[in-house]
Amino acid sequence: MQLTSLLIPILLIVVFYFLLIRPQQKRAKQHREMVNQLQSGQNVTTIGGIKGTVRSVDETVVVLTLNNGGTEITLEKQSVRQVDPS
């Protein structure tokens, strides 16, 4: 009787791990790798939806050029959501 009462919570934890925790960890790892591989000249989109071209990359900061050289903004590298196809 006690074995079955322990089995249900353990099964729930395993299901939560494989359906929620593991996929989130995988996405976070992919994002870290993408951010670490940013290079000057790449077109990117930020988490705020701003699209621009990477002008320079530092350890924690990226400078984006907007409007074909009209405006530059400085952002944290983690705020880059994706690298857009050129």
Backbone atoms as SQL, in Angstrom:
CREATE TABLE atoms (id INTEGER PRIMARY KEY, chain TEXT, resi INTEGER, resn TEXT, atom TEXT, x REAL, y REAL, z REAL);
INSERT INTO atoms VALUES
  (1, 'A', 1, 'MET', 'N', 0.823, -1.199, 0.000),
  (2, 'A', 1, 'MET', 'CA', 0.000, 0.000, 0.000),
  (3, 'A', 1, 'MET', 'C', 0.860, 1.253, 0.000),
  (4, 'A', 2, 'GLN', 'N', 1.922, 1.256, 0.792),
  (5, 'A', 2, 'GLN', 'CA', 2.758, 2.445, 0.869),
  (6, 'A', 2, 'GLN', 'C', 3.593, 2.623, -0.390),
  (7, 'A', 3, 'LEU', 'N', 3.926, 1.548, -1.036),
  (8, 'A', 3, 'LEU', 'CA', 4.708, 1.638, -2.258),
  (9, 'A', 3, 'LEU', 'C', 3.935, 2.373, -3.348),
  (10, 'A', 4, 'THR', 'N', 2.670, 2.078, -3.494),
  (11, 'A', 4, 'THR', 'CA', 1.863, 2.770, -4.507),
  (12, 'A', 4, 'THR', 'C', 1.644, 4.241, -4.151),
  (13, 'A', 5, 'SER', 'N', 1.579, 4.566, -2.874),
  (14, 'A', 5, 'SER', 'CA', 1.393, 5.961, -2.492),
  (15, 'A', 5, 'SER', 'C', 2.664, 6.772, -2.755),
  (16, 'A', 6, 'LEU', 'N', 3.819, 6.143, -2.770),
  (17, 'A', 6, 'LEU', 'CA', 5.064, 6.828, -3.111),
  (18, 'A', 6, 'LEU', 'C', 5.311, 6.842, -4.615),
  (19, 'A', 7, 'LEU', 'N', 4.777, 5.875, -5.306),
  (20, 'A', 7, 'LEU', 'CA', 5.010, 5.738, -6.731),
  (21, 'A', 7, 'LEU', 'C', 4.369, 6.874, -7.539),
  (22, 'A', 8, 'ILE', 'N', 3.191, 7.293, -7.178),
  (23, 'A', 8, 'ILE', 'CA', 2.485, 8.344, -7.919),
  (24, 'A', 8, 'ILE', 'C', 3.248, 9.677, -7.874),
  (25, 'A', 9, 'PRO', 'N', 3.689, 10.188, -6.716),
  (26, 'A', 9, 'PRO', 'CA', 4.458, 11.444, -6.725),
  (27, 'A', 9, 'PRO', 'C', 5.780, 11.329, -7.484),
  (28, 'A', 10, 'ILE', 'N', 6.429, 10.168, -7.408),
  (29, 'A', 10, 'ILE', 'CA', 7.684, 9.974, -8.130),
  (30, 'A', 10, 'ILE', 'C', 7.426, 10.002, -9.635),
  (31, 'A', 11, 'LEU', 'N', 6.371, 9.366, -10.088),
  (32, 'A', 11, 'LEU', 'CA', 6.024, 9.388, -11.508),
  (33, 'A', 11, 'LEU', 'C', 5.692, 10.806, -11.975),
  (34, 'A', 12, 'LEU', 'N', 5.000, 11.582, -11.139),
  (35, 'A', 12, 'LEU', 'CA', 4.685, 12.961, -11.497),
  (36, 'A', 12, 'LEU', 'C', 5.950, 13.799, -11.642),
  (37, 'A', 13, 'ILE', 'N', 6.894, 13.606, -10.760),
  (38, 'A', 13, 'ILE', 'CA', 8.158, 14.344, -10.836),
  (39, 'A', 13, 'ILE', 'C', 8.901, 13.989, -12.115),
  (40, 'A', 14, 'VAL', 'N', 8.931, 12.712, -12.455),
  (41, 'A', 14, 'VAL', 'CA', 9.607, 12.279, -13.683),
  (42, 'A', 14, 'VAL', 'C', 8.925, 12.876, -14.914),
  (43, 'A', 15, 'VAL', 'N', 7.607, 12.865, -14.941),
  (44, 'A', 15, 'VAL', 'CA', 6.865, 13.424, -16.075),
  (45, 'A', 15, 'VAL', 'C', 7.133, 14.925, -16.190),
  (46, 'A', 16, 'PHE', 'N', 7.090, 15.660, -15.076),
  (47, 'A', 16, 'PHE', 'CA', 7.383, 17.094, -15.105),
  (48, 'A', 16, 'PHE', 'C', 8.798, 17.356, -15.612),
  (49, 'A', 17, 'TYR', 'N', 9.738, 16.548, -15.202),
  (50, 'A', 17, 'TYR', 'CA', 11.113, 16.736, -15.643),
  (51, 'A', 17, 'TYR', 'C', 11.217, 16.619, -17.164),
  (52, 'A', 18, 'PHE', 'N', 10.647, 15.559, -17.739),
  (53, 'A', 18, 'PHE', 'CA', 10.790, 15.327, -19.166),
  (54, 'A', 18, 'PHE', 'C', 9.908, 16.239, -20.016),
  (55, 'A', 19, 'LEU', 'N', 8.798, 16.725, -19.479),
  (56, 'A', 19, 'LEU', 'CA', 7.912, 17.577, -20.268),
  (57, 'A', 19, 'LEU', 'C', 8.172, 19.068, -20.077),
  (58, 'A', 20, 'LEU', 'N', 8.696, 19.481, -18.936),
  (59, 'A', 20, 'LEU', 'CA', 8.860, 20.906, -18.661),
  (60, 'A', 20, 'LEU', 'C', 10.303, 21.330, -18.441),
  (61, 'A', 21, 'ILE', 'N', 10.994, 20.692, -17.552),
  (62, 'A', 21, 'ILE', 'CA', 12.321, 21.149, -17.140),
  (63, 'A', 21, 'ILE', 'C', 13.370, 20.877, -18.207),
  (64, 'A', 22, 'ARG', 'N', 13.425, 19.679, -18.707),
  (65, 'A', 22, 'ARG', 'CA', 14.461, 19.319, -19.681),
  (66, 'A', 22, 'ARG', 'C', 14.379, 20.134, -20.972),
  (67, 'A', 23, 'PRO', 'N', 13.203, 20.305, -21.579),
  (68, 'A', 23, 'PRO', 'CA', 13.143, 21.132, -22.787),
  (69, 'A', 23, 'PRO', 'C', 13.560, 22.589, -22.533),
  (70, 'A', 24, 'GLN', 'N', 13.214, 23.148, -21.376),
  (71, 'A', 24, 'GLN', 'CA', 13.603, 24.513, -21.057),
  (72, 'A', 24, 'GLN', 'C', 15.121, 24.625, -20.922),
  (73, 'A', 25, 'GLN', 'N', 15.743, 23.643, -20.300),
  (74, 'A', 25, 'GLN', 'CA', 17.200, 23.648, -20.171),
  (75, 'A', 25, 'GLN', 'C', 17.863, 23.545, -21.544),
  (76, 'A', 26, 'LYS', 'N', 17.292, 22.778, -22.440),
  (77, 'A', 26, 'LYS', 'CA', 17.833, 22.621, -23.789),
  (78, 'A', 26, 'LYS', 'C', 17.741, 23.939, -24.556),
  (79, 'A', 27, 'ARG', 'N', 16.591, 24.636, -24.456),
  (80, 'A', 27, 'ARG', 'CA', 16.441, 25.929, -25.125),
  (81, 'A', 27, 'ARG', 'C', 17.409, 26.956, -24.554),
  (82, 'A', 28, 'ALA', 'N', 17.610, 26.954, -23.238),
  (83, 'A', 28, 'ALA', 'CA', 18.539, 27.901, -22.610),
  (84, 'A', 28, 'ALA', 'C', 19.965, 27.640, -23.082),
  (85, 'A', 29, 'LYS', 'N', 20.339, 26.390, -23.223),
  (86, 'A', 29, 'LYS', 'CA', 21.684, 26.053, -23.701),
  (87, 'A', 29, 'LYS', 'C', 21.874, 26.516, -25.145),
  (88, 'A', 30, 'GLN', 'N', 20.875, 26.307, -25.996),
  (89, 'A', 30, 'GLN', 'CA', 20.960, 26.746, -27.384),
  (90, 'A', 30, 'GLN', 'C', 21.083, 28.267, -27.465),
  (91, 'A', 31, 'HIS', 'N', 20.346, 28.992, -26.614),
  (92, 'A', 31, 'HIS', 'CA', 20.414, 30.451, -26.609),
  (93, 'A', 31, 'HIS', 'C', 21.795, 30.922, -26.160),
  (94, 'A', 32, 'ARG', 'N', 22.354, 30.303, -25.125),
  (95, 'A', 32, 'ARG', 'CA', 23.705, 30.669, -24.664),
  (96, 'A', 32, 'ARG', 'C', 24.734, 30.468, -25.773),
  (97, 'A', 33, 'GLU', 'N', 24.636, 29.347, -26.492),
  (98, 'A', 33, 'GLU', 'CA', 25.569, 29.069, -27.578),
  (99, 'A', 33, 'GLU', 'C', 25.423, 30.093, -28.703),
  (100, 'A', 34, 'MET', 'N', 24.184, 30.451, -29.041),
  (101, 'A', 34, 'MET', 'CA', 23.946, 31.429, -30.091),
  (102, 'A', 34, 'MET', 'C', 24.519, 32.787, -29.701),
  (103, 'A', 35, 'VAL', 'N', 24.304, 33.205, -28.458),
  (104, 'A', 35, 'VAL', 'CA', 24.801, 34.499, -27.987),
  (105, 'A', 35, 'VAL', 'C', 26.321, 34.510, -27.982),
  (106, 'A', 36, 'ASN', 'N', 26.949, 33.413, -27.601),
  (107, 'A', 36, 'ASN', 'CA', 28.407, 33.357, -27.563),
  (108, 'A', 36, 'ASN', 'C', 29.026, 33.360, -28.954),
  (109, 'A', 37, 'GLN', 'N', 28.254, 33.032, -29.984),
  (110, 'A', 37, 'GLN', 'CA', 28.773, 32.984, -31.341),
  (111, 'A', 37, 'GLN', 'C', 28.417, 34.221, -32.166),
  (112, 'A', 38, 'LEU', 'N', 27.883, 35.264, -31.518),
  (113, 'A', 38, 'LEU', 'CA', 27.549, 36.490, -32.249),
  (114, 'A', 38, 'LEU', 'C', 28.796, 37.112, -32.852),
  (115, 'A', 39, 'GLN', 'N', 28.641, 37.590, -34.086),
  (116, 'A', 39, 'GLN', 'CA', 29.753, 38.209, -34.799),
  (117, 'A', 39, 'GLN', 'C', 29.286, 39.492, -35.455),
  (118, 'A', 40, 'SER', 'N', 30.219, 40.370, -35.691),
  (119, 'A', 40, 'SER', 'CA', 29.934, 41.628, -36.371),
  (120, 'A', 40, 'SER', 'C', 29.389, 41.336, -37.764),
  (121, 'A', 41, 'GLY', 'N', 28.371, 42.093, -38.164),
  (122, 'A', 41, 'GLY', 'CA', 27.777, 41.936, -39.490),
  (123, 'A', 41, 'GLY', 'C', 26.537, 41.069, -39.531),
  (124, 'A', 42, 'GLN', 'N', 26.227, 40.357, -38.457),
  (125, 'A', 42, 'GLN', 'CA', 25.043, 39.495, -38.446),
  (126, 'A', 42, 'GLN', 'C', 23.783, 40.333, -38.213),
  (127, 'A', 43, 'ASN', 'N', 22.700, 39.957, -38.861),
  (128, 'A', 43, 'ASN', 'CA', 21.401, 40.577, -38.613),
  (129, 'A', 43, 'ASN', 'C', 20.735, 39.824, -37.479),
  (130, 'A', 44, 'VAL', 'N', 20.226, 40.560, -36.479),
  (131, 'A', 44, 'VAL', 'CA', 19.636, 39.933, -35.297),
  (132, 'A', 44, 'VAL', 'C', 18.314, 40.598, -34.949),
  (133, 'A', 45, 'THR', 'N', 17.531, 39.896, -34.122),
  (134, 'A', 45, 'THR', 'CA', 16.307, 40.423, -33.536),
  (135, 'A', 45, 'THR', 'C', 16.441, 40.324, -32.031),
  (136, 'A', 46, 'THR', 'N', 16.071, 41.408, -31.324),
  (137, 'A', 46, 'THR', 'CA', 16.168, 41.408, -29.864),
  (138, 'A', 46, 'THR', 'C', 14.876, 40.872, -29.264),
  (139, 'A', 47, 'ILE', 'N', 14.877, 40.683, -27.946),
  (140, 'A', 47, 'ILE', 'CA', 13.665, 40.194, -27.278),
  (141, 'A', 47, 'ILE', 'C', 12.551, 41.229, -27.327),
  (142, 'A', 48, 'GLY', 'N', 12.894, 42.486, -27.588),
  (143, 'A', 48, 'GLY', 'CA', 11.898, 43.542, -27.729),
  (144, 'A', 48, 'GLY', 'C', 11.398, 43.705, -29.146),
  (145, 'A', 49, 'GLY', 'N', 11.909, 42.899, -30.088),
  (146, 'A', 49, 'GLY', 'CA', 11.469, 42.959, -31.474),
  (147, 'A', 49, 'GLY', 'C', 12.254, 43.929, -32.337),
  (148, 'A', 50, 'ILE', 'N', 13.323, 44.508, -31.807),
  (149, 'A', 50, 'ILE', 'CA', 14.150, 45.439, -32.576),
  (150, 'A', 50, 'ILE', 'C', 15.067, 44.636, -33.479),
  (151, 'A', 51, 'LYS', 'N', 15.084, 45.015, -34.757),
  (152, 'A', 51, 'LYS', 'CA', 15.947, 44.342, -35.729),
  (153, 'A', 51, 'LYS', 'C', 17.108, 45.269, -36.056),
  (154, 'A', 52, 'GLY', 'N', 18.304, 44.695, -36.132),
  (155, 'A', 52, 'GLY', 'CA', 19.476, 45.486, -36.447),
  (156, 'A', 52, 'GLY', 'C', 20.630, 44.608, -36.873),
  (157, 'A', 53, 'THR', 'N', 21.739, 45.270, -37.185),
  (158, 'A', 53, 'THR', 'CA', 22.957, 44.586, -37.599),
  (159, 'A', 53, 'THR', 'C', 24.003, 44.770, -36.515),
  (160, 'A', 54, 'VAL', 'N', 24.671, 43.692, -36.133),
  (161, 'A', 54, 'VAL', 'CA', 25.682, 43.747, -35.089),
  (162, 'A', 54, 'VAL', 'C', 26.878, 44.541, -35.612),
  (163, 'A', 55, 'ARG', 'N', 27.233, 45.614, -34.895),
  (164, 'A', 55, 'ARG', 'CA', 28.410, 46.390, -35.252),
  (165, 'A', 55, 'ARG', 'C', 29.618, 45.895, -34.489),
  (166, 'A', 56, 'SER', 'N', 29.447, 45.641, -33.170),
  (167, 'A', 56, 'SER', 'CA', 30.552, 45.119, -32.367),
  (168, 'A', 56, 'SER', 'C', 29.996, 44.267, -31.240),
  (169, 'A', 57, 'VAL', 'N', 30.848, 43.358, -30.776),
  (170, 'A', 57, 'VAL', 'CA', 30.466, 42.441, -29.700),
  (171, 'A', 57, 'VAL', 'C', 31.561, 42.472, -28.646),
  (172, 'A', 58, 'ASP', 'N', 31.155, 42.597, -27.389),
  (173, 'A', 58, 'ASP', 'CA', 32.061, 42.556, -26.248),
  (174, 'A', 58, 'ASP', 'C', 31.704, 41.316, -25.437),
  (175, 'A', 59, 'GLU', 'N', 32.292, 41.151, -24.265),
  (176, 'A', 59, 'GLU', 'CA', 31.976, 39.981, -23.434),
  (177, 'A', 59, 'GLU', 'C', 30.512, 39.961, -23.008),
  (178, 'A', 60, 'THR', 'N', 29.955, 41.112, -22.655),
  (179, 'A', 60, 'THR', 'CA', 28.576, 41.159, -22.169),
  (180, 'A', 60, 'THR', 'C', 27.699, 42.107, -22.962),
  (181, 'A', 61, 'VAL', 'N', 28.272, 42.876, -23.889),
  (182, 'A', 61, 'VAL', 'CA', 27.535, 43.941, -24.573),
  (183, 'A', 61, 'VAL', 'C', 27.628, 43.751, -26.084),
  (184, 'A', 62, 'VAL', 'N', 26.545, 44.092, -26.770),
  (185, 'A', 62, 'VAL', 'CA', 26.517, 44.090, -28.224),
  (186, 'A', 62, 'VAL', 'C', 26.007, 45.460, -28.681),
  (187, 'A', 63, 'VAL', 'N', 26.627, 45.998, -29.726),
  (188, 'A', 63, 'VAL', 'CA', 26.198, 47.271, -30.297),
  (189, 'A', 63, 'VAL', 'C', 25.520, 46.965, -31.623),
  (190, 'A', 64, 'LEU', 'N', 24.257, 47.408, -31.752),
  (191, 'A', 64, 'LEU', 'CA', 23.487, 47.185, -32.966),
  (192, 'A', 64, 'LEU', 'C', 23.371, 48.471, -33.759),
  (193, 'A', 65, 'THR', 'N', 23.442, 48.351, -35.070),
  (194, 'A', 65, 'THR', 'CA', 23.205, 49.473, -35.966),
  (195, 'A', 65, 'THR', 'C', 21.811, 49.309, -36.549),
  (196, 'A', 66, 'LEU', 'N', 20.998, 50.352, -36.442),
  (197, 'A', 66, 'LEU', 'CA', 19.633, 50.331, -36.955),
  (198, 'A', 66, 'LEU', 'C', 19.530, 51.269, -38.147),
  (199, 'A', 67, 'ASN', 'N', 18.565, 51.078, -38.986),
  (200, 'A', 67, 'ASN', 'CA', 18.268, 51.976, -40.105),
  (201, 'A', 67, 'ASN', 'C', 19.476, 52.199, -41.007),
  (202, 'A', 68, 'ASN', 'N', 20.185, 51.149, -41.347),
  (203, 'A', 68, 'ASN', 'CA', 21.334, 51.246, -42.250),
  (204, 'A', 68, 'ASN', 'C', 22.347, 52.290, -41.813),
  (205, 'A', 69, 'GLY', 'N', 22.713, 52.276, -40.554),
  (206, 'A', 69, 'GLY', 'CA', 23.753, 53.169, -40.052),
  (207, 'A', 69, 'GLY', 'C', 23.237, 54.449, -39.439),
  (208, 'A', 70, 'GLY', 'N', 21.949, 54.640, -39.390),
  (209, 'A', 70, 'GLY', 'CA', 21.403, 55.882, -38.852),
  (210, 'A', 70, 'GLY', 'C', 21.443, 55.949, -37.342),
  (211, 'A', 71, 'THR', 'N', 21.245, 54.856, -36.659),
  (212, 'A', 71, 'THR', 'CA', 21.155, 54.838, -35.207),
  (213, 'A', 71, 'THR', 'C', 21.900, 53.628, -34.664),
  (214, 'A', 72, 'GLU', 'N', 22.558, 53.810, -33.530),
  (215, 'A', 72, 'GLU', 'CA', 23.216, 52.689, -32.854),
  (216, 'A', 72, 'GLU', 'C', 22.668, 52.571, -31.444),
  (217, 'A', 73, 'ILE', 'N', 22.487, 51.334, -30.999),
  (218, 'A', 73, 'ILE', 'CA', 22.069, 51.091, -29.623),
  (219, 'A', 73, 'ILE', 'C', 22.994, 50.037, -29.013),
  (220, 'A', 74, 'THR', 'N', 23.178, 50.146, -27.709),
  (221, 'A', 74, 'THR', 'CA', 24.002, 49.198, -26.958),
  (222, 'A', 74, 'THR', 'C', 23.079, 48.370, -26.080),
  (223, 'A', 75, 'LEU', 'N', 23.219, 47.054, -26.167),
  (224, 'A', 75, 'LEU', 'CA', 22.364, 46.129, -25.422),
  (225, 'A', 75, 'LEU', 'C', 23.208, 45.055, -24.751),
  (226, 'A', 76, 'GLU', 'N', 22.630, 44.427, -23.745),
  (227, 'A', 76, 'GLU', 'CA', 23.235, 43.236, -23.169),
  (228, 'A', 76, 'GLU', 'C', 23.119, 42.104, -24.191),
  (229, 'A', 77, 'LYS', 'N', 24.129, 41.262, -24.261),
  (230, 'A', 77, 'LYS', 'CA', 24.119, 40.167, -25.228),
  (231, 'A', 77, 'LYS', 'C', 22.911, 39.244, -25.037),
  (232, 'A', 78, 'GLN', 'N', 22.494, 39.066, -23.802),
  (233, 'A', 78, 'GLN', 'CA', 21.381, 38.158, -23.520),
  (234, 'A', 78, 'GLN', 'C', 20.060, 38.658, -24.089),
  (235, 'A', 79, 'SER', 'N', 19.985, 39.937, -24.476),
  (236, 'A', 79, 'SER', 'CA', 18.734, 40.462, -25.021),
  (237, 'A', 79, 'SER', 'C', 18.568, 40.154, -26.501),
  (238, 'A', 80, 'VAL', 'N', 19.550, 39.513, -27.125),
  (239, 'A', 80, 'VAL', 'CA', 19.413, 39.082, -28.521),
  (240, 'A', 80, 'VAL', 'C', 18.627, 37.782, -28.534),
  (241, 'A', 81, 'ARG', 'N', 17.495, 37.792, -29.233),
  (242, 'A', 81, 'ARG', 'CA', 16.640, 36.602, -29.270),
  (243, 'A', 81, 'ARG', 'C', 17.102, 35.623, -30.330),
  (244, 'A', 82, 'GLN', 'N', 17.420, 36.144, -31.534),
  (245, 'A', 82, 'GLN', 'CA', 17.775, 35.233, -32.618),
  (246, 'A', 82, 'GLN', 'C', 18.642, 35.927, -33.639),
  (247, 'A', 83, 'VAL', 'N', 19.377, 35.127, -34.390),
  (248, 'A', 83, 'VAL', 'CA', 20.144, 35.612, -35.528),
  (249, 'A', 83, 'VAL', 'C', 19.277, 35.381, -36.754),
  (250, 'A', 84, 'ASP', 'N', 19.031, 36.468, -37.499),
  (251, 'A', 84, 'ASP', 'CA', 18.171, 36.385, -38.678),
  (252, 'A', 84, 'ASP', 'C', 18.980, 35.967, -39.896),
  (253, 'A', 85, 'PRO', 'N', 18.343, 35.276, -40.841),
  (254, 'A', 85, 'PRO', 'CA', 19.043, 34.953, -42.083),
  (255, 'A', 85, 'PRO', 'C', 19.358, 36.235, -42.843),
  (256, 'A', 86, 'SER', 'N', 20.531, 36.281, -43.432),
  (257, 'A', 86, 'SER', 'CA', 20.964, 37.504, -44.141),
  (258, 'A', 86, 'SER', 'C', 20.359, 37.621, -45.501);
